[in-house]
Amino acid sequence: MIARVGIKGNYIETLDEKGKRIKRAVFQGEFLGNSSEIVVLQKGNYTEVLDENLKRLSRFVNDFDRFLGASGETFSVQDGNYAETYDKKGKRISRKVA
C-alpha cells in the first residue's frame, strides 16, 4: 500500500506508511498524483499508470485538460466540460458534465 510518493531529482519512489521505501526508479516526466494503489504520471504526450512497485499497468495518449485526483484503482481527469473517471488499465468508466 502506498502512503506517499517522493520525487528526488530524476527519481521517483513509493513509500509505505512507516516511511520505508517500497521501490525507487528513474523517471523523466511529471508526477500527476497517487492513491493507495496506483501512481499516475505524465511522460510527453502519454499518461502512465504504475503500481506500488512502479511497474507500468497502462499507458495511453493524453486526451484531457487536467488531472483531478486518484482514489483506489481509479483516477479522474477533466476533459473540456466533462469529468471522466478511468480505471488502472486506462479504460473510461464514466463521463459526467462538470
C-alpha positions as CSV (number, residue, x, y, z in Angstrom):
1,M,0.0,0.0,0.0
2,I,1.3,3.4,-1.0
3,A,1.3,6.1,1.7
4,R,3.5,8.7,-0.1
5,V,5.3,9.2,-3.4
6,G,8.6,11.1,-3.3
7,I,10.3,12.9,-6.1
8,K,14.0,13.5,-5.8
9,G,15.7,14.8,-8.9
10,N,15.2,12.3,-11.7
11,Y,14.0,9.6,-9.2
12,I,10.5,8.7,-8.1
13,E,10.0,6.5,-5.1
14,T,7.0,4.9,-3.3
15,L,6.9,4.9,0.5
16,D,4.8,2.8,2.9
17,E,3.0,4.1,6.0
18,K,6.2,3.7,8.1
19,G,8.2,5.8,5.7
20,K,10.2,2.8,4.3
21,R,10.9,2.8,0.6
22,I,8.9,0.3,-1.4
23,K,10.6,0.9,-4.8
24,R,12.7,3.6,-6.5
25,A,13.0,4.2,-10.2
26,V,14.4,6.7,-12.7
27,F,11.7,8.9,-14.2
28,Q,11.8,11.8,-16.7
29,G,8.3,13.3,-16.6
30,E,5.7,14.9,-14.5
31,F,4.0,13.4,-11.4
32,L,0.2,13.9,-11.6
33,G,-1.0,12.1,-8.4
34,N,-1.3,8.9,-6.5
35,S,-3.7,6.8,-4.4
36,S,-3.0,3.9,-2.1
37,E,-3.0,1.5,-5.1
38,I,-1.7,3.5,-8.2
39,V,0.7,6.3,-9.2
40,V,-0.3,8.4,-12.2
41,L,2.5,10.1,-14.3
42,Q,2.7,12.1,-17.5
43,K,5.5,11.5,-19.9
44,G,5.4,13.6,-23.0
45,N,2.1,13.0,-24.7
46,Y,1.4,9.9,-22.7
47,T,-0.2,9.2,-19.3
48,E,1.2,6.2,-17.4
49,V,-0.4,4.3,-14.6
50,L,2.0,2.4,-12.3
51,D,1.5,0.1,-9.3
52,E,3.3,0.4,-6.0
53,N,6.4,-1.4,-7.4
54,L,6.5,1.2,-10.2
55,K,5.6,-1.4,-12.8
56,R,3.6,0.0,-15.7
57,L,-0.1,-1.1,-15.7
58,S,-1.2,1.1,-18.6
59,R,0.0,3.8,-21.0
60,F,-2.3,5.9,-23.2
61,V,-2.3,9.2,-25.1
62,N,-3.2,12.3,-23.1
63,D,-6.6,13.5,-24.3
64,F,-7.6,15.5,-21.3
65,D,-7.1,19.1,-20.0
66,R,-6.1,18.5,-16.3
67,F,-5.8,15.8,-13.7
68,L,-8.3,15.9,-10.9
69,G,-7.3,13.1,-8.5
70,A,-6.9,9.4,-7.8
71,S,-8.7,7.1,-5.4
72,G,-8.1,3.3,-5.1
73,E,-7.6,1.8,-8.5
74,T,-9.3,4.8,-10.4
75,F,-8.4,8.3,-11.3
76,S,-10.3,11.3,-12.6
77,V,-9.5,13.9,-15.2
78,Q,-11.2,16.9,-16.7
79,D,-11.7,17.0,-20.5
80,G,-13.4,20.2,-21.6
81,N,-16.7,20.5,-19.6
82,Y,-16.6,16.8,-18.7
83,A,-15.2,14.9,-15.7
84,E,-14.0,11.5,-16.7
85,T,-13.1,8.5,-14.5
86,Y,-10.7,5.9,-15.6
87,D,-9.6,2.6,-14.1
88,K,-6.0,1.5,-13.7
89,K,-5.9,0.0,-17.2
90,G,-6.8,3.3,-18.8
91,K,-10.4,2.3,-19.7
92,R,-13.0,5.1,-19.2
93,I,-15.6,4.1,-16.5
94,S,-17.8,7.2,-16.5
95,R,-18.1,10.7,-18.1
96,K,-20.2,13.4,-16.5
97,V,-20.8,17.1,-17.1
98,A,-18.7,19.1,-14.6
